[in-house]
Amino acid sequence: MVTAHEIQELTGAQLIRAGRDSRHFIGRLYYLDYEKARALVSDTWQDRALGVPRGTFLLSYSDRDPDASEVLLLRALGPCPVPADDMLVRTMIEYYRNELEAPHGNEDGFPYRELSFSGLECRVLGTLFKGSGREGRETLEFVPETDGLRSPAGYTVYKPAGEVLEMVIRLRLASGRNTGFREFDIGTLRYRHRDRVSALDGTDVPVTVNPADFPGRITGIIGPESGEAVNVLLLLMEATESFSRHAEYDHLPETTFTPTIEPFNDSGAPWYLIGQVLFHAGQSSPGPEEDRFLDALFERGLRRFSLVEKPGHTLLRVNFYENVQLGFELVRSFLLPEDADYIRNFTQVDLSPPEDEADFGIRTRWARKRAAYLCCLYRAGFQPPPEFRVRFQGNNVLDSMVRSDGSIRPSEGITFQQAVNWFSTVWDNYHSEYFRSYQESHDGREWADEDLKALLVFLTRKRFPGGNAYVSGYRKLSGVIGLHSPAPEKPFQRSIMEEVRSGGSVMVDLSRGDPSIGRAFADIICREIFHDAMVRFIRGLPNNFIQFSFTGARDLFPHNGTPGGAGIFDRMAREGEKLRLGMVFLAPEASGIPESILNGVRNLFITHLPDARDLAASSIPDFLRSMTRRPMADGFGSVWMQTASSPYALPVRPHRFPSGMGVVPVPRVSKHRQEKTGIFPHRFARHRSTR
């Protein structure tokens, strides 16, 4: 089968010569430099080409080059002055003045031909030129610059259409991932809103994207969190799933071998199935029909998780007593907005087990902290597992302080209520002689370190030993009781990680519930997958691509200025490509996204910008005026797209999800259509070997 790269070799250079069509001639250049060009156009020429809307691609041929070995690629930006404007205005004034003095009805003498010329400002996008391909065949190549200039008077300008225009927008940068022959039809080129005119002048050509641009990279979708923006995100998930179906292997091997070096095989397909995780937060969400198609989209099905009870969803729950650190992460995220000193001290406690198991002192202090934290959960109303006993190291003096006969011995295991009484008594008597003597005999080190004191304040609701209980303390934890599962079960983050490692897909609904809880769950899931990818990378084991898609990204990503930066998302932005971890985020404006993530964006889709000063605008400067206009009432219109392998931005009208196009080798450089069923053929009927 002929691939798109071979098509470019066989027909690209011939097609570019076909662009020199007199029917599409619109003018001649009168100014040219390395960045911009200005063309002299006439109303007659523009009318014959059915107009030149903003953003139109133009081809400029040199009269001295009849074979079209080099052609300038331009983009129309808008009108510009011409040197003769003053003279033309004087001519118009002279005519209209004479018309006022002449009898009514005199229509002769108006100089239409002379006054119909105007200037057109263009950006120089680059140069198309002929090269030599395999077996000496003629090829078409593109560089995003121009190496040398001739006199502008020697250049004619044409408006490409049909197959010539389609070839222009399918050009790919040689420095990109060379899998452009596998394309996903994402929509049609859209210069103007009147689609009927686009069909007449041959500019409604299909726009395809290289699906290899997205795995392992950061993709930004900027626009209102509904309508077209959500539609684009779902189309990218569809493209990724379809691309995954070309994978060579069904599952990851647990041994190292050659394919771990390159992300794609010789045919341009991924080595392994691509896993996907969709975090649904904020107000944006797929509609009922789109949600129904999501289930049919993924070959291995779509597992759904949710913060609340929903049909077909697995509840996100944690056993806070069995998974202490995971539960504490959720508590910490929930309390993050609180600004009281004692709460901040509580959230900064380190409950991680000591690395040195042989150090009895460190292990003793850690066990006390862990026990005090579990007592906070107990007092807040978290149901403990049956027969659960609290164990930590006390001593005879403290045990006798709690009960005169010393019968409550924490080292032998005690109930939660006994443990609460033990810690409360110790805190009430913390200024007693025993604790003063302990500090003197241990070089000034107190019996309770800062972490344990913060926990005792939270447990007893007393800021100071022996004081009154006037702070909320453990009562603050009531907001996360609903996340606790009394029954021991497999951690949800481990289940999700295993699902996407096998090439499956997961949707995590965080739209209902406290936003801080949603952030905590997203953080925990991403950390689990990132850690697994890093471990496999260090051990030399292969990683399959995993794509994280975020709706309501501003609610999930930490804001600039958050202590610790963007945390796991910052690490994913910096190290994700080598670990085969990619991100697709949807946000109404770029200013709500951490700079560490914005700086790594390789693919950008903009449906609407509320402010032209938005950071995202710098990537697609030619369409600023269009992007900052009010979005269409139905939420569906143009999308301005810039991908990693495309040399320039494109205005696109995307298909409605699901497109049903799939990722297939393109058979020719002409319009390519497939039936929009939204259902892909099943692949696993045939077993695929693993090496």
N, C-alpha and C positions, 0 to 999 in steps of 0.2 A: 504494500500500500504506500502511496506517495505521501510523505509527511509535509507539514507546513513549511519546514526549513527547505526541503527540496523544491516545493512550489516557489519559494522565494528565489531559489537559484534558477529555476526553469522559466519563470514567467515574470518575475519582478522587474527586471531591466526592460523587458518588452512592454510591460504594462505602463511603466513610467513614461515611455515614449508616446503611448497612446493618450496621455494626459494633455498633449499639445493639440487640442481639438478646438477648431475655430468657433464652435458653438459655445464653448466655455471660456473664451477669451474675455477678460474684463479690463485690461489696461496695460500700462507700461510703467516701469520704475523711473522716478526722477531723482531719488535720493537713496543711498545705500551705505550702511556701515556694518560693523561686525555684530551689532545688537539689534538694529531696527532698519526698516525700509519704508519708503513712501511711494505709493503708486498713484499715477494719474489715471482716473477712471471716468467713464462717461455714463450718463443715465441709459443710453441706448445699449451699451455693452452689458451693463448690470441687469437691465430688463431682459435681455436675451438669455442670460444665465440664471434668471429668476431670483435675482438679488444676492447680496453678500451680507448675511447677518453677522453679528459679533461672534468671534471665535472661529470663523470659517478657515479651514486649511486652504492654502493657496500654493501653487507651484510656479516658480519663476524660472524660465528657460533663457539661456543666453543665445542671441541670434548667431553668435560665432560658433556655436556648438550644435550643428544640425542633428547629431547622433544622440544628443541628450546624455552625454557621459557624466555630467554633473548638473544637478538641479537644486535650486534653493527651495527649502520648505519654509513657508511663512504662515503666520496666523493673523487674521484681520482683527484689529483692536477697535478702530473707530475712525471718524473723519479727522482730517488734519488740513491746515492751510496749504495753499499752493502759492508759489511766487507771484502768480498773476491775479490773485484774489482782488487786490485793490483796483486793478484795471477793470476786472469783470464787474465789480460793484459800481464803478463809475459808468460803465456801459449801461447797466440796468437802470441807474438813476436817470441817465440821459434819455433812455427810451420811455420810461414811465412819465418823465416830465413832458416829453413831446406828446405822449398819449393824452395827457390832460388838456393840452392845447388843441388837439385834433378833434374833429366831430365824433360823436359817439358812434360805435360800430366799426371803427377802423381797427382791424386786427392784423393788418399786414405789417411786415417789417420787424417782428420780434426775433432777435438773434438766438433761436433755441440752440443751434449747434454750438455756438460759441460759449453760451452760458451753461451748458449741461455738464461741463467738466468739473471735477472736484478731486480732493486728495483723500487717500486712504492710508491710515497709519497701520503698519504691520510689525510684528516681532519676527526676527530671524530665528527659527527653531533649530536649523541645522542644514546639512547638505546630504542629498542622496547622490550616490555615485556608483558606477559600475566597477565590479571587481571580478576576481577569478575564483571559482569554487572548485569542487571536486571534479576531477577529470577534465579540468580546463574549461568548465562550463561558466557562462556569464552569470554573475550574481548581482544582486542589489544590496548595497550596504548603506548605513546611515551613521553620521557623526553629529553630535549636538553642537556644532559650531561650523564656521566657515573659515577655510584656510587662506583664501585669497579672493580679492574683489576686482571686478572689472568696472568699466564705466556703467552707471545705472541706466544710461540711455540705451544700452544694448540688451536689456532684459524685458521680456514679455511675461505677463502674469495670467494664469489660468486657474479656474475653479474646478478642482477634481471632483468627479462623481462616479457612482457605480463601482465597478471593480477596481478602478484606479484609487478611489478614495478608500475602499476597503483594504487594499494593500497598504496604504499609508498608515492607517490606524492599527494595523496588525504588526507593524515593525516592532522588533524587540531589541533591546540593548545587548550587545555581545557580552558585556560583563555580567549580565544576569544569569540566573540558573537556566541553562540551555535546554529547557523542556517546552519551548513555545509551541511545539507541534501538537501538544495536548492542550486544548483550549476549552474554556467554559464560556458559552454564549450568555452574557449577563444582561444584554439589552440592545438598544439601537442608538446610533448617534443622534443627538438632538441639538441642532443649531437654533431652532425656533420652536415656539409652542404650537404653531399651526402645522400639524403633522401632514395635512393634505398637500401643502406646498413642498414639504420635504420629500414626499413620495414623487412629486412631479419632477423635481430637479435632481433626483437620484442621490440624495444625501441621507436617506433613512437606512443606512447600511448597518449590519449587525456589528456590535462591539463585543469582543471576546477578551477574557483575561487569562493570564497564565496562572493556573492553579498552584504552581510551585512557588509563586511569589509569597504565599501566605503562611504555609507551615513553618514554624520556628521563628517567625518574625512578628513585629508589632504592627497592627493595622488600626487606624483611627477612623471612626465614623462620627462626624460632627454635624449636629442638627437636632431639631426637636425630637424628643424621645417617643415618637409615635410615627405612624404613616410610613413615609419613604425610608427613614433611617432604620427602623426595625426591619423593613422589607429587605434592605441591603444586607443587614447582618444575617438574616435567614438565608439569603442567596449565597453568601460566602460560606455558611455552614453546608449548604447543599453542594457547592463546588468542591469543598474539602472532602465531604463524604463520597462524592462520585470519583474524585481523584484517588481516594483511599482504595477503591475497588479494583484499581489497577496494581495494587501492591503484589510483590512477588511471593511473600510468605504470609501464612495465616497467623503465626504467633512468633513471639520473640524467643530466640535461643538463649540458653544459659551459658554458652561458651563463646569465646571471642573468635572472630574470623573476619575475613576481608571486608564484607559489607559494612562493618562498623565505621569505616573511614569516610565513606561518601554517603550523603543522605538519599541519593537517588541512584537507581541502576542505569545500565547503558541505554535503556529505552526511555528514560526520563521519568519512570514511575517510582514511587517510594518503595523502599525495601520491605517495609512492614506496614500493617494497617494503622491508620491515624485515629487516635482517640480524641473525643471532644467533650468538653464540659461547658455547659451554658449556665451562667449565674444570672438569674432573673431577679433584679432588684428595682427599686424606684417605681415610677408610674408606667414605664414602657413595658409592654408585654405583647406576645403574639396574640392575634385575634382567635376566636373559636375555630374558624376554618383553618387558619394557619397552624394552630395547635394540633388539630386533627391530622394534618399532613405531616407534622413532625414525626409522629409515630410511624408512618409509612416510609419516611425518608431514610431512616437508618437501617441498614441491612441486618445488624445484630440487635435491633430494637433500641428503645430509649428508656433507661431507668430514671425514675423521677423521685426526687427527695423534696421535702417541704418542712417549714417550721411549724405548720399547723396541720390539723387533720384534713386531708383531701383525698377523694377517691383516686386510687391508682398511684398514690405517692407513699414513699417510706418516710416516716417521721424522723427528723434529725434529733436524736436523743443521745445522751451520754450518761453513763453511770459515774456520778461524781466521786463515789467512794472507790471504785475500781480504777478509773482513769483520772487520777488526782490532778496531774499536770494539765491534761486536756480540759478538765472541768474548770481548773483555775484560770486557764487562758480565756474561757468564756466569761468567767466572773470578772476578770481584769478588763476585758473589752467592754462589758456592760457598765462597769464603773468608771470608764475612761472620762466621760464628760463631767464627773464630780470633781469639785475643786477643794474640798475640805482636806486639811493637812493629814488627818488621821487616815482618811480613805486613800490618799496618795501613798502614804507609808504602807498601807495594807497591800495595795496593788504592786508594790515594788518588792515584795517578799520573794525570796528565791526558794522554791520548793523542790528543785531538781535534786535527785539522789547524789550523794558524794561519789566522786570518782574513785577515791581510795577507800576500799572496803575495810582495810586493816586499821585505819585511823579511828580508834574507839571514840575519841572526844568529838570529832566532826560528825560521826554517825549518830552519836547520842543527841547532839544539838539539832540535827536534821529530823530525827524521829520525834522530838518534842514539837518542833514547828509543824510537822505534818499532822500530829495528833491534835494540836490546837486548832489548825485549820478545819479538820474534820468535825471538831466540836462546834465550830461556827456554822457549818452546814447543818448539823443536827439541831441546833437551837433555831435556825432559820426555817426548819420544817422539812428538810430533805430526808426522805425515808431511807434509813440505812438497810443494808442487806441483812437477812435473818442471821441471828447468832454472831453478828460481827462484834469483835472485841478490840478495844483500843490498847495498844502496847507502846510503851516508851519507858525510859529509864528515870526512876525517881530515886529517893534515898530514905533512910529511916527517919531523919529529922523532918523532912517535908511530908512524908506519909503520916507521921504522928501529928503534924500541924493540921492536916486535913481531918483526921479522925484520931482521937487520943490513943486508941489501941493499935493504930498503925495497920488496920486490917485492909485498907484500900491500897493495894500494891500495883502500880501501873506496869511494872516489869513483868507481872504474871498475867496481864490482860484484865481489863475492867470494862464495865458498861459505859455507854456514852454519858449517861447522867452522872456516874461516878467521876468520869474524866472531867466533865464540866465543873463539878464541885471542886475537884483537885486543883485545876488551873485558876478558878475564881478565888479560892482560899489563898493560893500562892500570891496572886496579884494584890489581894487585900492586905497581905502581910509583907509586901515586898520591901518595906523600909524597916523590917525587924532586924534584930541583932544577927541572926544567921546570915542574912544576905550582905550585911556590912562586913562581917568577918570573912565571908567568901571573897569579896572584892579585895580586901587587904591581903589575903593569902594567895591571890592569883594575879599579883602585879597590876592591880587596878581593873582587871577584867570582871564585868558583872556576870552574875549567874545567867541572866537572860540577855541575849544579844538584841540588836535593834529590830531584827525580823520578828523574834518571838514577842518582844514588847508590843510591836504593832498588832500582832495577832491577838494578844491578851486584851488590848484596848478594844478591838473589834468584838471579841467574845463577851467581855463583861460590860461593854458600853460605858466604861469608866476611863476617861482620859488619863487619870492619875491614880496610882495605887491607893486603895482605901477611900476613893472619892465617891461621888454620886454618879449614878448611871443616867447621864443626860444626853448622850449622843445616840444616833440610830444604830450604829454598829452592824451586827449580824442581820438586823431587819432589812438592810439595804439589799440583801441577797434574795428577797422574796420575788424579785422580778425575773429571776432565772430558774425558779423551781420547775417551771413547765418544761425545761430542757433536760431534766433529770429522769433517767430510766432506772427504776429499782432493780430490774432483772439484768443480770450480766449478759452482754451481747457483743458481737464483733463491732469494733469501732467503725463508725460510718465513713471516716476518712480513708480507712484501709479498704473498705468495700469499694469506694469510688475509685481509688487508685488502681486496684486490681481490674476493675471494669475497663478503664481507659487504657491500661497497659495491654489488654487483650484486643484493643481496637474498638471497644464499645463506646457508647455515648451516654452522657448523663445530663439531666437538667435539674438544677438546684433552685427551687423557688424560695427566694428570700424576701419577696415583696410584702408579705404579711408578717407583722411582728416588729419588734424594736429594731431600728436601723443598726444600733451598736451590736446587737446579737447577730444580725446578718453579716456585718463586717467580720465578726469573730469567726463565724463558720467558714466564710470565704477564705479568710487568712489561714485557718487550720487545714482546709482541704488543699490549698495551694502549697503550703509548707510540706505536707505529706508527699505530694507528687514531686515537688522540687527536690526534697531530700532523697527520695528513691532514685530520681534521675541522676543526682550527683553521685550517689553511691555506685550506681551502675557505670557511670562515666569513669570514676576513679579505678574501678576494677576492670575496666576494658570491656565491659559488656555493652551490647548495642541497646540504644534507646529508640523506641518508635516515636513519631511525632505526636504531640498532644497539644491541642488547641483549646485555649481558654477564651470564652466569649462572655463579655460583661455588658448587660443592659443596666442602666442606672449606675454607670461607673463612678460618678461623683459620690454616690452613697457608699461605695465599697472601697475606693482607693483613699488612703490617708491624704489629707490636704497638705499643701506646702506649709512648712513650719511645724508640722507634727513632730513631737520628739521621736528621734530614731529614724526620721525620714520616712520613706515609703515602705520600709521593712521588706517583706517577702516580694512585693511587687517590684521594688527597686532592684532586687537581686535577679528576678526573672527578666527584667528589662536589660540588665547588663550581661547576664550569662545564659539567657534562655536559648539563644541560637545554637550554641555549642551543645546544649542539653536537649535540643529538639523540642523546646517549649515555646509556643507562640501565643500571642494575645490579640484579641479583637475587642475594642472597647467602644461603647456608644455613649456620647455625652453631648449636651446641648451647646457647649462651648469648650474650647481648649483650656481656658483659664482655670477650670475646675480639676484639671488633671496634673499630677506631679510632673515637674520638669524632667525628672529622670526617665519617665515613660515617654513623654512627648519627644525627647531628644532621640529616642530609638525608633520612632515611627518610620516605617518603610513604605507603607501603603496608606493612602488617605482618600476618604470619601466625604464630601461636604454636600449636605442638602440645603443648609441655610446657616448663615452667620449672623448673629444678632449685632455684631460690632466688627467693622473692618479692621480694627486694631487687634483682633484676636490672633494669637500666635499661629494658628493653623493657616491664616491667610497668606503668610509669606511663601508657602509652597506652591500656591496656584494664583499668581498675581494677576493673570490676564482676565479673570472672571470675577473680580472683587465686587463690581457694581451689581452683577446679576446675583451673586451669592448673598448679598446683604438686603435684597428686596424681601418683602413679606412673602412667606411661603404660600403655595396655593391652598385654597380652602379645603380641598379633599386630602391634603397632605401628600399628594403624589405628583411629582413633577420632575425636574431635571436634577441630576446628581453630577457633581464635578469630581472626576476620578483621576488619581495619579498613583500608579502602581510601580513596584520596584523595577520591573523589566521594561516598562513603557517609557520612551524618551520624553513624553510630554503629556500634559493633562488633557482629558477628554470630557466634553459634556455628554451625558448619557441619560437616556430614559430607560431605567431598569425594567426587566420583566417582573411581573407579579409572582411572588413565591406561592407554590413551587413552580419553577420554570419547566422542569422535566427535561432539560437539555442534556445534562450529563457532561462528562469530560471525555471527549473522543478525538481521535486524529482528524484534522480538518482535511477533507478530500480535495478542495480546490479553493482558489482565492475568489470566490463569489459568494453570494448569499447562501447561508447554510441554515436550514430549518429542520426541526424535528417535532414530532407530535408531543404536545404538552400534557402528558399524562400525570406527571408528578410521581411516577413509580418507576424504579429501576429494575432491570432484570436481576434475578437472583444468581449469585456467583458461586455459592458454596456447594452447589450440586456436584461440582467437580473438585475432587481433593487435590490440593496443591502440595507438592513435595517441599520438605524443608531440608536444608543442608546441614 
